[in-house]
Amino acid sequence: MSNDRVHVNVQGQQGKPAPSAIKLSKTDSLKKVKMKIAVMSGKGGVGKSFVTMSLAVGFALRGLKVGVLDADIYGPTIPKLLGLTNTSLYLDDKRQVIIPAVGPLGIKVVSMDFLLPSEDTAVVWRGALVAKAVDDFLSNVDWGELDALLIDLPPGTGDAPLTMAQMLSDQMTGSVIVTIPSDVSMRIVKKSIDFSKKLKIPIIGIVENMCCFTCPESGKTYNIFGRGIGEEMAKQEGLQFLGRIPMDPRISEANDAGVPFLLKYPDIEAAQRVLEIVDKILEENKDKLSGQQRKTLSLMKLPGEEEDQS
Ligand SMILES: Nc1ncnc2c1ncn2[C@@H]1O[C@H](COP(=O)(O)OP(=O)(O)OP(=O)(O)O)[C@@H](O)[C@H]1O
């Protein structure tokens, strides 16, 4: 990587700038990745990164080899959500490629967060530098063989997500659009749909996060932001509605602790909803995963104890 601020560990030596003469191309780097899914949202704070991380964990629980590219350069949160703080990327000096960090269930992760000197450092780059950093990530990371790579795009439809989506558009399998069911958010979702269409990224579907909250004491469900708006919007736009994920304090607690809630609280409703979304995406993309042996991992079992389903 050419920018001074971008440092990686070179064979364990922290802080040494990586050489710029890197050999892979974007196409090479992603060649062995079967499904490339961009996760986007029209506005910040709707849980896009949480959904990205949960889909990654869900795919891994289904036996897929998974990677996550945290392209949310200005607010990278994937490492935190996967308990990968204080982790660095490594450069394979011989092959001149970046080796992703490895999180729970073997999920490979590359994030700008690994390259910042501290958690509180703000990235203040303009679009061109951001594009360069993401291009470096896309071209120089050795993802190896992956069934699914999830790309957490920056929120909105401005300069940063546009630059990244443009760079990726010819490579993408599709996009997943995340929203909350408020009227305001749904108006903004229309922009994401338009954005994806203009960039010719096929839209896999819409996920409604924080759809509702069920009070543990009364069992009563409250639709805090609104009801059914995501599904309605999907219908109007002729898109697949992938599902809704409830709000649950155990999710934020697990997120803050850096433990995927799917692993910590596998039997809560939100976990079932996420796995339903995962299964819909897998069903829709089964042609890309052909040859992949489908596994079902019981959430009550530890990873590795799963049984193959033929
Ligand atoms: N279903 C949920 N239940 C409880 N908490 C949630 C849920 N979804 C997300 N959160 C919490 O909401 C906050 C925002 O989530 P997240 O960082 O994923 O949003 P984002 O859309 O990626 O934000 P930005 O786009 O601004 O980076 C986090 O603290 C996360 O733990």
The ligand as an ORCA input file, in Angstrom:
! r2SCAN-3c Opt
* xyz 0 1
  N     -31.494     -5.903     16.177
  C     -30.766     -5.215     17.057
  N     -31.039     -5.296     18.389
  C     -30.310     -4.591     19.293
  N     -29.279     -3.792     18.960
  C     -28.969     -3.672     17.651
  C     -29.674     -4.384     16.639
  N     -29.129     -4.067     15.429
  C     -28.122     -3.211     15.672
  N     -28.016     -2.971     16.996
  C     -27.076     -2.033     17.654
  O     -27.262     -0.763     16.995
  C     -26.022     -0.073     16.904
  C     -25.750      0.314     15.447
  O     -25.468     -0.872     14.692
  P     -24.404     -0.861     13.507
  O     -23.100     -0.278     13.952
  O     -24.406     -2.210     12.933
  O     -25.113      0.174     12.529
  P     -24.630      0.671     11.101
  O     -25.854      0.815     10.273
  O     -23.552     -0.206     10.564
  O     -24.046      2.068     11.438
  P     -23.117      2.941     10.453
  O     -23.688      2.744      9.114
  O     -23.301      4.316     10.995
  O     -21.734      2.390     10.579
  C     -24.963     -0.979     17.496
  O     -24.725     -0.593     18.823
  C     -25.609     -2.363     17.450
  O     -25.117     -3.184     18.500
*
